Amino acid sequence: MRVVRELVLATGEPLVAVADTLEGHGRHLVEWRFPLPPGGRAEVTGRDVRFALGDAARWLLPVDGDQAVSWTLEPGWVSPSYGVRHETLVLTGRGELQLPHRMIYLFSTHHRTEAARAADAGAAGLHPVN
């Protein structure tokens, strides 16, 4: 399996659009892992994930290709320097997917409707191919 990640930064507002294309054949168990900074919190609500980082809220908002992916929060750690480990939470998306597969998602400063997500991803040039 080979993964190709496209990142597009919006110019008008704090928004990052991401498309992960998983190339290959057959069914595979796939994981996405996003470690939070120590002390960071997150809440999974349906398809969406709200991050609380200090006083700021951020969102991971799936656009397409996430139907077979379930998100959980798991214990983990980050290492800011050699030999130093800090406990934290890791947002983990896990699913058994038929390859090739493409998942599109946004990182945003505010929650968006399904239509707004699709429009933002399309404006960034990221389109579903599944």
C-alpha positions in Angstrom: 0.0 0.0 0.0 1.2 3.5 -0.8 -0.3 6.7 0.7 -0.4 10.1 -1.1 -1.4 13.1 1.1 -2.5 16.4 -0.4 -2.7 19.4 1.8 -4.3 22.7 0.8 -4.2 25.8 3.0 -7.1 28.2 2.5 -6.2 31.9 2.0 -9.3 33.5 3.4 -9.7 31.8 6.7 -8.0 29.3 9.0 -8.8 26.1 7.1 -6.7 23.1 6.0 -8.2 20.7 3.5 -6.6 17.2 3.3 -7.0 14.3 0.9 -5.4 11.0 1.7 -5.3 8.6 -1.2 -4.5 5.0 -0.3 -3.2 3.1 -3.4 -3.2 -0.6 -3.6 -5.6 -3.6 -4.0 -7.8 -5.6 -1.7 -9.1 -5.0 1.8 -6.8 -3.6 4.4 -7.1 -2.4 8.0 -6.1 1.2 7.9 -5.4 3.7 10.8 -5.0 7.5 10.9 -3.4 8.7 14.1 -3.3 12.3 15.3 -1.6 12.8 18.7 -2.9 15.8 20.7 -0.5 18.1 22.5 -0.2 17.2 26.2 -3.3 18.6 28.1 -5.3 18.8 24.8 -8.8 17.4 24.8 -11.1 16.1 22.1 -14.7 14.9 21.7 -15.9 12.6 19.0 -19.5 13.4 18.0 -20.7 11.2 15.1 -18.4 11.8 12.2 -16.9 15.0 13.6 -14.2 15.6 16.2 -13.9 18.8 18.3 -10.5 19.6 19.7 -10.1 21.8 22.8 -6.6 23.3 22.9 -6.5 25.8 25.7 -9.2 28.3 25.0 -9.3 27.5 21.3 -11.6 25.0 19.6 -10.7 23.3 16.4 -12.5 20.7 14.3 -11.7 17.7 12.2 -14.6 17.4 9.7 -14.8 14.5 7.3 -16.0 15.3 3.8 -15.9 12.0 2.0 -14.5 8.5 2.2 -14.9 8.2 6.0 -18.1 6.0 6.1 -16.1 2.9 7.1 -13.8 4.7 9.5 -14.6 5.0 13.2 -12.8 7.6 15.4 -11.7 6.9 19.0 -9.6 8.6 21.6 -6.8 6.4 22.9 -3.9 6.9 25.4 -0.6 7.6 23.9 2.5 9.8 24.2 4.5 12.4 22.4 8.3 13.1 22.6 9.3 16.7 22.5 13.0 15.7 22.7 15.2 12.6 22.9 14.4 10.4 25.9 11.4 12.5 27.0 7.9 11.2 26.9 4.7 13.0 27.8 1.3 11.2 28.0 -1.4 12.5 25.8 -4.5 11.4 23.9 -4.3 10.2 20.3 -7.2 10.6 18.0 -7.3 7.3 16.0 -9.4 6.7 12.9 -9.6 3.0 12.1 -11.4 1.1 9.3 -11.2 -1.9 7.0 -11.2 -0.3 3.5 -11.2 -1.6 0.0 -8.2 -0.1 -1.9 -7.8 2.1 -3.7 -9.5 4.5 -1.3 -9.6 8.3 -0.8 -10.6 10.1 2.3 -11.1 13.9 2.3 -11.3 15.9 5.5 -11.0 19.5 6.8 -9.3 21.0 9.9 -11.2 24.1 10.7 -11.7 26.8 13.4 -15.4 26.3 13.4 -18.0 23.6 12.6 -19.4 23.5 9.1 -22.4 21.9 7.5 -22.0 19.0 5.1 -22.7 21.2 2.1 -20.1 23.8 3.3 -17.5 21.0 3.8 -18.0 19.7 0.3 -17.9 23.2 -1.2 -14.7 24.1 0.7 -13.0 20.8 -0.3 -14.1 21.4 -3.9 -12.8 25.0 -3.9 -9.4 23.5 -2.7 -9.4 21.2 -5.7 -10.0 18.0 -3.6 -12.7 15.8 -5.1 -14.0 12.3 -4.2 -12.9 9.4 -6.5 -14.3 6.4 -4.5 
